[in-house]
Amino acid sequence: MGTKKHKPEEVVAKLRQVDVLVSQGQSVADAIRAIGVTEVTYYRGRKEFGGLKSDQVRRMKDLETENQRLRKAIADLTLDKLILQEAARGNF
């Protein structure tokens, strides 16, 4: 059985659906089953996106992507700097 990767906006929408169903009197487990996800998926989504709105989630994911890109750039530049330092010392 394949796994499905939910988009952050979908996760926020499903969390809201569960909140609505629970407020209507359903148990949390029944509400989770009603939206078609597992309990593990629900609680993982709640932990990551609990109090966020859809636009905030999108912004957070964009910032994480930018942060990852910048970390890679720093690692590349650090490696280049170390290579140049070795070459400047004459240890090549």
Backbone hydrogen bonds, N-H to C=O, Kabsch-Sander energy under -0.5 kcal/mol:
donor,donor_aa,acceptor,acceptor_aa,energy
6,H,4,K,-0.8
11,V,7,K,-2.2
12,V,8,P,-2.2
13,A,9,E,-2.1
14,K,10,E,-2.5
15,L,11,V,-2.4
16,R,12,V,-2.1
17,Q,13,A,-2.1
18,V,14,K,-2.2
19,D,15,L,-2.1
20,V,16,R,-2.4
21,L,17,Q,-2.5
22,V,18,V,-2.7
23,S,19,D,-2.2
24,Q,20,V,-1.2
25,G,22,V,-1.5
26,Q,21,L,-2.0
31,A,27,S,-2.4
32,I,28,V,-2.4
33,R,29,A,-2.1
34,A,30,D,-2.1
35,I,31,A,-1.4
36,G,32,I,-0.7
36,G,33,R,-0.7
37,V,32,I,-1.5
42,Y,38,T,-2.3
43,Y,39,E,-2.8
44,R,40,V,-2.3
45,G,41,T,-2.4
46,R,42,Y,-2.6
47,K,43,Y,-2.1
48,E,44,R,-2.0
49,F,45,G,-3.3
50,G,46,R,-1.3
52,L,49,F,-1.6
57,V,53,K,-2.2
58,R,54,S,-2.1
59,R,55,D,-2.1
60,M,56,Q,-2.4
61,K,57,V,-2.5
62,D,58,R,-2.2
63,L,59,R,-2.4
64,E,60,M,-2.3
65,T,61,K,-2.2
66,E,62,D,-2.4
67,N,63,L,-2.6
68,Q,64,E,-2.2
69,R,65,T,-2.2
70,L,66,E,-2.4
71,R,67,N,-2.4
72,K,68,Q,-1.9
73,A,69,R,-2.0
74,I,70,L,-2.4
75,A,71,R,-2.3
76,D,72,K,-2.3
77,L,73,A,-2.4
78,T,74,I,-2.5
79,L,75,A,-2.1
80,D,76,D,-2.3
81,K,77,L,-2.4
82,L,78,T,-2.3
83,I,79,L,-2.2
84,L,80,D,-2.3
85,Q,81,K,-2.2
86,E,82,L,-2.1
87,A,83,I,-2.2
88,A,84,L,-2.3
89,R,85,Q,-1.5
90,G,86,E,-0.7
90,G,87,A,-0.5
91,N,86,E,-2.0
